[in-house]
Amino acid sequence: MPRSTTNSASTHPQTRNRSDNERALVVSTLLNQTTTGILRRGAVTTVAESFGVSKPTIRCVWKRAVANYASSGVYTSPSRLRITGQKRADRSHQLELVRTVDPERCGTIRAAAHVCLLPTTSLFRDMRSRKLRTETSGAKPMMSDDNQWCRTAFSLDYISAATHYFNDMENVVHVDDNHSI
């Protein structure tokens, strides 16, 4: 007898993480096929075929929903996708230290990490995730009154008294012909 040409991978549906809405729809469909909290015979197979999911996946969703009902009284199948793993530490207090210190003391990431008592890598990750942003001030320092008078007098020297036109200053300021527009 000839062998079947279909491989076993094509008979099983492709697995992926189901969204909360899809799992809720599976649970509600299974609840419609229960009698006093017990699934009817063949309910898992029917739901698996209608949703295009394997039977073990449907059983897992139902098992999680029943366990959640036992603890909270609600039939839901919550995802554990984003609530597992090590919890992030709250570093908001240490990040506030960076904001209160002189900007001169926090010129580099290493110096800022030393000020707020955090590892350099942690501070760099917070900056990359935009919890902490670098801000540079391009503002010039205020000019003194004497400096303002000197600059105004210098500019007035290049205004023609007869025509009130500004001298182009080409004989005073070096203009590089190669880079001029």
FENCORWO-V204028 format. One record per backbone hydrogen bond with DSSP energy under -1.0 kcal/mol. NH is the residue of the N-H (numbers start at 1). CO is the residue of the C=O. If there is no record, write none. Layout:
# FENCORWO-V204028
NH/CO
NH/CO
This chain:
# FENCORWO-V204028
23/19
24/20
25/21
26/22
27/23
28/24
29/25
30/26
31/27
32/28
34/31
35/38
38/35
40/33
43/40
46/42
47/43
48/44
49/45
50/46
51/47
52/48
53/48
58/54
59/55
60/56
61/57
62/58
63/59
64/60
65/61
66/62
67/63
68/64
69/65
70/66
71/67
72/68
73/69
76/74
95/91
96/92
100/96
101/97
112/108
113/109
114/110
115/111
116/112
118/113
123/119
124/120
125/121
126/122
127/123
128/124
129/125
131/126
132/126
148/144
149/145
150/146
151/147
152/148
153/149
154/150
155/151
156/152
157/153
158/155
159/156
160/165
164/160
167/158
172/169
173/169
